[in-house]
Amino acid sequence: MQSIDHFNLRTFDLNLLIAFDAMMEEGSVTRAARRLKIGQPAMSHNISTLRMLFEDELFIRVGQTMQPTARARTLAGPIRNALRQAQAALLSADVFDPATESRVFRLGMSAEVQLLLLPDLTARLRKLAPGVRILARGCLPDQVDAMIDSGALDMAIGCTYSRATRQVSEVLYEADVQCCYNPALLSLGVPVGLDDYLAADHAVISQSESLHGCVEDALEFAGADLNVVAAGPDFMSILSTAKASPVIATISARIARRYASLMGLVISPVPIDLRFPPVTLVWPAHAGKDAASVWLRDQIREVFSQSQEWPTPKIAAQ
């Protein structure tokens, strides 16, 4: 495919091609000027410029009409096609048809969102958009902006993701937590009392070098300290730890309700007020009106609104 010489093309007034096409249609300077809604002198100037650029008379008066030369007839087809393509590009709408689209969306997801969103979103897309696939990628909060900027991610969903001004963000839900434990290994009541909670050994999520991980800031805000004996990067590892060890796992309430019972764990409100950043959806500003991006964001919202496991009242401190 021949590349476009932008430097030389920018010196050519592309409006002259419109004037040429109108002249081919009308065969009259006066009628062509009327079609373009310009004066006859301006149209005559356009024809003179075209003659100079193409080194050909292009249109010759024969009686009451201006007849195209052989050179003009040769140019007419390509110029008309170029103008049609330009018009189609300008008038075309940004359309995304999920039923026929074949596309991979790359989504950055926190550990919580991977377990909550990916199963339900995949099930939804299999029904509505069989050609659409999801590539979920775990990423740390300080990686998100760079990955979106580079195009490595189409959007990201998580609780501590940056919301730089060049990105757009939307709060999906407020994060809250519950605790769970194996009743065969820990003799605790439900709800777990404050003294028992503070005295117990704990397992938490951590995707950093801190043993207290995601709950560190929340604990500091609450003025509490926990004896964390195990920390892992994902929720299933922490739930598995609580199943096998006499520890309390403090995790996302939505994760607890959806997965804790599968491991035989008891769920309880957390007896202290732990506050976390909300879970947000982040996407690049330039994709704000992109039909595909808009559609996928709507699907993510629908998954949240239809899932019975997710919406939950905020648990007050006990």
C-alpha atoms as one frame of an Amber mdcrd trajectory, in Angstrom:
protein
   0.000   0.000   0.000   1.382   3.384  -0.999   2.004   5.685   1.933   0.568
   9.208   2.087   3.000  12.069   1.544   1.531  14.317   4.223   4.152  17.045
   3.784   3.464  17.629   0.096  -0.262  16.927   0.323  -0.770  19.609   2.953
   0.304  22.259   0.389  -2.556  21.224  -1.901  -5.930  22.822  -1.203  -8.220
  19.792  -1.079 -11.196  22.085  -1.650 -10.010  22.251  -5.255 -10.994  18.604
  -5.667 -14.526  19.496  -4.598 -14.562  22.330  -7.116 -13.305  19.950  -9.825
 -16.025  17.396  -9.043 -18.749  20.064  -9.052 -17.472  21.307 -12.414 -17.579
  17.780 -13.836 -21.187  17.473 -12.634 -22.460  20.843 -13.821 -20.383  21.618
 -16.932 -20.802  25.306 -16.061 -18.801  27.679 -13.899 -21.944  29.497 -12.854
 -23.865  26.364 -11.859 -20.829  24.836 -10.137 -20.380  28.053  -8.117 -24.052
  27.958  -7.154 -23.729  24.320  -6.014 -20.737  25.194  -3.830 -22.432  28.370
  -2.575 -19.507  30.559  -3.675 -19.236  33.447  -6.096 -18.502  32.918  -9.799
 -15.133  34.734  -9.550 -14.060  32.349  -6.761 -15.074  29.363  -8.888 -13.185
  30.748 -11.893 -10.128  31.163  -9.645 -10.433  27.509  -8.567 -10.499  26.357
 -12.192  -7.450  28.491 -13.022  -5.554  27.011 -10.074  -6.486  23.461 -11.100
  -5.291  24.100 -14.638  -1.959  25.284 -13.315  -1.533  22.371 -10.920  -2.456
  19.689 -13.451  -0.845  21.515 -16.403  -3.955  20.966 -18.487  -6.927  23.032
 -19.589  -9.235  20.473 -17.910 -12.428  22.225 -19.139 -12.885  23.772 -22.597
 -15.867  25.886 -23.634 -17.950  24.214 -26.302 -21.078  26.228 -27.007 -22.851
  26.918 -23.709 -21.022  24.259 -21.697 -17.533  23.518 -20.442 -16.457  20.126
 -21.752 -13.829  18.100 -19.828 -10.573  17.263 -21.514  -9.180  13.745 -21.699
  -7.020  14.542 -18.665 -10.078  15.724 -16.715 -11.982  12.557 -17.614  -9.057
  10.464 -16.340  -9.010  12.379 -13.051 -12.780  12.371 -12.555 -13.171   8.777
 -11.340 -10.372   8.751  -8.715 -11.355  12.195  -7.423 -15.022  11.193  -7.099
 -14.053   8.003  -5.253 -11.785   9.934  -2.876 -14.564  12.410  -2.092 -17.065
   9.608  -1.520 -14.707   7.877   0.896 -14.070  11.142   2.742 -17.814  11.780
   3.002 -18.451   8.253   4.279 -15.732   8.628   6.908 -17.175  11.933   8.107
 -20.753  10.658   8.251 -20.084   7.206   9.654 -21.124   6.567  13.259 -18.961
   4.763  15.779 -20.864   1.479  15.859 -20.187  -1.580  17.978 -22.283  -4.675
  17.340 -21.637  -7.149  20.187 -23.391  -9.965  18.344 -20.895  -9.891  15.463
 -17.819  -8.230  16.946 -14.629 -10.238  17.380 -12.414  -8.507  19.903 -10.261
  -9.000  22.986 -10.712  -6.543  25.859  -7.764  -6.247  28.248  -8.907  -5.503
  31.778  -6.727  -4.812  34.775  -8.338  -6.295  37.874  -7.517  -6.350  41.545
  -7.536  -9.731  43.293 -11.054  -9.085  44.590 -12.475  -8.105  41.212 -10.922
 -11.090  39.461 -13.017 -13.418  41.619 -16.172 -11.313  41.596 -16.365  -9.888
  38.095 -14.640 -12.313  35.751 -17.006 -15.307  36.242 -20.228 -13.318  35.843
 -18.932 -11.043  33.088 -17.712 -14.031  31.068 -21.081 -15.775  31.427 -22.859
 -12.612  30.304 -20.625 -12.092  27.277 -21.040 -15.689  26.125 -24.745 -14.931
  25.706 -24.572 -11.415  24.305 -21.251 -11.303  22.467 -19.819 -14.728  21.615
 -16.905 -13.197  19.716 -15.829 -10.925  22.570 -13.147 -12.258  24.904 -11.673
 -10.935  28.139  -7.991 -10.927  29.018  -7.881 -10.211  32.756  -4.566  -9.006
  34.115  -3.576  -8.556  37.712  -1.776  -5.259  38.230  -0.598  -3.177  41.152
  -2.103   0.263  41.712   1.071   2.094  40.690   1.108   0.244  37.348  -2.383
   1.082  36.169  -1.875   4.552  34.680   1.200   3.526  32.703  -0.526   0.378
  31.393  -3.589   2.336  30.289  -1.404   5.036  28.708   0.563   2.437  26.736
  -2.563   0.619  25.571  -1.696  -2.531  27.523  -5.059  -2.160  29.301  -8.399
  -0.959  27.958  -9.626  -0.266  31.484  -9.003  -1.305  35.084 -11.149  -2.132
  38.102  -9.853  -2.053  41.675 -10.034  -0.389  45.077  -6.783   1.589  45.117
  -6.204   2.369  41.457  -4.935   5.818  40.588  -7.340   8.281  39.055  -5.023
  10.547  37.072  -6.579  13.501  35.275  -5.849  11.887  31.920  -8.015   8.947
  32.957 -11.715   8.849  33.779 -12.979   6.967  36.826 -16.288   5.905  38.277
 -17.025   4.437  41.712 -18.625   1.016  41.294 -19.203   0.157  44.941 -17.994
   0.967  48.408 -15.588  -1.615  49.780 -16.464  -3.336  53.035 -15.078  -6.375
  54.807 -16.127  -9.367  56.864 -14.142 -11.971  58.719 -14.369 -15.712  58.475
 -12.870 -18.716  60.201 -13.063 -22.488  60.456 -15.388 -23.328  63.393 -13.688
 -26.715  63.742 -10.404 -24.945  64.570 -11.589 -21.810  66.397 -14.253 -21.683
  69.094 -15.712 -18.255  68.467 -19.219 -16.913  68.575 -21.054 -15.129  65.790
 -20.708 -12.238  65.653 -17.086 -12.403  66.734 -16.518 -10.193  69.776 -13.984
  -7.397  69.773 -11.708  -9.020  72.406 -11.707 -12.352  70.573 -11.015 -10.632
  67.254  -8.046  -8.663  68.589  -6.624 -11.672  70.425  -6.784 -14.073  67.479
  -4.159 -14.811  64.851  -5.003 -13.356  61.444  -4.541 -13.943  57.716  -4.900
 -10.985  55.318  -4.403  -9.963  51.708  -1.075  -8.341  50.882   0.313  -7.430
  47.500   3.192  -5.479  48.966   6.113  -6.065  51.311   3.921  -5.264  54.303
   2.674  -8.224  56.320  -0.514  -6.305  57.119  -1.083  -5.601  53.425  -4.420
  -4.137  52.391  -5.722  -3.663  55.935  -2.702  -1.735  57.214  -4.075   1.769
  56.581  -7.540   0.743  57.754  -6.137  -0.650  61.013  -4.117   2.498  61.612
  -7.224   4.623  61.039  -9.205   2.431  63.461  -6.423   2.513  66.035  -6.202
  -1.277  66.135  -3.397  -3.812  65.829  -3.713  -7.418  64.674  -1.367 -10.343
  65.044  -1.020 -11.171  61.332   0.638 -14.574  60.948   0.011 -15.098  57.215
  -0.445 -12.785  54.241  -1.025 -13.718  50.608  -1.623 -11.970  47.295  -5.077
 -13.370  46.537  -8.279 -14.191  48.366  -8.407 -17.903  47.629  -5.040 -18.435
  49.292  -6.256 -16.583  52.393  -9.530 -18.515  52.491  -7.594 -21.757  52.132
  -5.349 -20.669  54.988  -8.380 -20.028  57.192  -9.735 -23.448  56.302  -6.505
 -25.188  57.311  -5.354 -23.031  60.257  -6.868 -21.538  63.436  -6.813 -17.987
  62.061  -9.359 -15.311  61.232  -9.348 -14.134  57.626 -10.474 -10.526  57.166
 -11.502 -10.158  53.551 -13.890  -8.456  51.161 -17.492  -8.990  52.272 -18.465
  -9.929  48.724 -15.715 -12.523  48.529 -16.714 -13.902  51.928 -20.372 -14.296
  50.966 -19.579 -15.910  47.664 -16.727 -18.264  48.525 -16.315 -18.772  52.305
 -19.122 -21.310  52.599 -17.496 -23.431  49.872 -14.636 -23.982  52.304 -16.789
 -24.583  55.345 -15.975 -21.216  56.918 -18.247 -19.181  59.192 -18.778 -15.510
  58.289 -19.023 -12.715  60.836 -19.094  -8.923  60.819 -15.785  -7.318  61.700
 -16.107  -5.837  65.223 -14.071  -2.720  64.387 -14.703  -0.016  61.808 -12.296
  -0.742  58.949 -12.540   1.745  56.088 -11.245   1.073  52.589 -11.155   3.022
  49.312 -14.097   2.309  47.000 -13.752  -0.027  44.038 -13.468   2.090  40.906
 -13.604   1.565  37.174 -10.870   3.498  35.330 -10.557   4.068  31.580  -8.618
   6.450  29.299 -10.262   9.794  28.591  -9.915   9.287  24.833 -12.192   6.213
  25.050 -14.999   8.122  26.731 -17.296   7.936  23.682 -15.781   4.885  22.019
 -18.766   2.610  21.321 -16.950  -0.596  22.288 -15.643   0.855  25.546 -19.036
   2.355  26.407 -20.715  -1.010  25.778 -18.282  -2.968  27.945 -18.563  -0.466
  30.788 -22.333  -0.905  30.637 -21.921  -4.685  30.884 -19.709  -4.312  33.954
 -22.316  -2.076  35.597 -25.034  -4.574  34.734 -23.093  -7.414  36.331 -22.853
  -5.398  39.530 -26.514  -4.429  39.531 -27.771  -7.947  38.863 -25.488  -9.879
  41.179 -27.210 -10.689  44.459 -23.888 -11.366  46.170 -22.465  -7.899  45.778
 -24.824  -5.181  47.025 -24.648  -5.173  50.804 -25.392  -2.643  53.544 -22.331
  -1.245  55.236 -21.658  -3.071  58.474 -21.563  -0.799  61.454 -18.889  -1.180
  64.082 -19.941  -3.622  66.780
